[in-house]
Amino acid sequence: MRLFDSEKDWILKVTNLVLLVWLIAAITFFQIAIVDIAIPDYAMSYSEYESVYCAPFDQEDYKEENCMEQYDREKIYQNEHSIRQRKSVFTSFGNIIIVSLGIYLLNKGKK
């Protein structure tokens, strides 16, 4: 399969170039998504979260319930973020398959 053969029309060459760049980008995004899943972000415990985000407030303004609600919201956000990362892997993989199939079908030899 020759993507940029001299016998091909210039439209096919440009289309192949665009699809090839798209495929390289799709592979790069897939690799980034895999690394994000393999090496997850550090999740703080409640005591760490409290010492970093809640302790600097004045003792009068400090409320245990407020800090606990903030921590719960942060945990929900982290959970949703990990779900989005997994979806990103499947989307990137599907993108690789679709673009690869497009390149193959556009350039397969006539039999």
C-alpha positions as CSV (number, residue, x, y, z in Angstrom):
1,M,0.0,0.0,0.0
2,R,1.6,3.2,-1.2
3,L,0.1,6.4,0.2
4,F,1.9,8.9,-1.9
5,D,2.5,7.0,-5.1
6,S,3.2,9.1,-8.2
7,E,0.3,7.5,-10.0
8,K,-2.2,8.9,-7.5
9,D,-4.1,12.1,-8.0
10,W,-3.2,15.0,-5.8
11,I,-6.5,14.9,-4.0
12,L,-5.8,11.4,-2.8
13,K,-2.3,12.4,-1.7
14,V,-3.7,15.3,0.3
15,T,-6.4,13.0,1.8
16,N,-3.8,10.4,2.7
17,L,-1.7,13.1,4.3
18,V,-4.6,14.4,6.4
19,L,-5.6,10.9,7.4
20,L,-2.0,10.0,8.3
21,V,-1.6,13.1,10.5
22,W,-5.0,12.3,12.1
23,L,-3.8,8.7,12.8
24,I,-0.6,10.0,14.4
25,A,-2.6,12.4,16.6
26,A,-5.1,9.6,17.5
27,I,-2.2,7.3,18.6
28,T,-0.7,10.1,20.6
29,F,-4.0,10.8,22.4
30,F,-4.5,7.1,23.0
31,Q,-1.0,6.8,24.6
32,I,-1.7,9.9,26.8
33,A,-5.0,8.4,28.0
34,I,-3.3,5.0,28.8
35,V,-0.7,6.8,30.9
36,D,-3.3,8.8,32.7
37,I,-5.1,5.6,33.7
38,A,-1.9,3.7,34.5
39,I,-0.5,6.4,36.7
40,P,-3.5,7.9,38.5
41,D,-3.5,11.2,40.4
42,Y,-2.7,11.1,44.1
43,A,-5.9,11.0,46.2
44,M,-5.6,12.8,49.6
45,S,-7.0,11.4,52.7
46,Y,-9.4,13.5,54.8
47,S,-6.7,14.4,57.3
48,E,-4.4,15.6,54.5
49,Y,-7.2,17.5,52.9
50,E,-8.2,19.2,56.1
51,S,-4.6,20.2,56.9
52,V,-4.1,21.7,53.5
53,Y,-7.5,23.3,52.7
54,C,-9.3,23.8,56.0
55,A,-6.7,24.5,58.7
56,P,-5.6,27.9,57.4
57,F,-9.0,29.4,58.3
58,D,-9.5,31.2,61.6
59,Q,-10.8,29.0,64.3
60,E,-14.0,31.0,64.5
61,D,-14.8,30.5,60.9
62,Y,-13.7,26.8,60.8
63,K,-16.6,24.4,60.5
64,E,-16.0,20.6,60.4
65,E,-19.1,20.0,58.3
66,N,-18.1,22.5,55.7
67,C,-14.7,20.9,55.3
68,M,-16.2,17.4,55.1
69,E,-18.6,18.6,52.4
70,Q,-15.8,20.1,50.4
71,Y,-13.8,16.8,50.7
72,D,-16.8,14.8,49.6
73,R,-17.2,17.0,46.5
74,E,-13.5,16.6,45.7
75,K,-13.8,12.8,45.9
76,I,-16.9,12.9,43.6
77,Y,-14.9,15.0,41.2
78,Q,-12.0,12.6,41.2
79,N,-14.3,9.7,40.6
80,E,-15.9,11.4,37.6
81,H,-12.5,12.4,36.3
82,S,-11.4,8.7,36.3
83,I,-14.5,7.7,34.4
84,R,-13.8,10.4,31.8
85,Q,-10.3,9.1,31.5
86,R,-11.5,5.6,30.8
87,K,-14.0,6.9,28.2
88,S,-11.2,8.8,26.6
89,V,-9.2,5.5,26.1
90,F,-12.1,3.9,24.3
91,T,-12.8,6.9,22.2
92,S,-9.2,7.2,21.2
93,F,-9.0,3.5,20.3
94,G,-12.1,3.8,18.2
95,N,-10.6,6.8,16.5
96,I,-7.5,4.8,15.6
97,I,-9.5,1.9,14.2
98,I,-11.8,4.2,12.1
99,V,-8.9,6.2,10.6
100,S,-6.8,3.1,10.0
101,L,-9.7,1.5,8.2
102,G,-10.3,4.7,6.1
103,I,-6.6,4.7,5.1
104,Y,-6.8,1.0,4.2
105,L,-10.0,1.3,2.2
106,L,-8.8,4.4,0.3
107,N,-5.5,2.8,-0.7
108,K,-6.2,-0.9,-1.1
109,G,-5.1,-2.3,-4.4
110,K,-7.5,-3.2,-7.1
111,K,-7.8,-7.0,-7.6
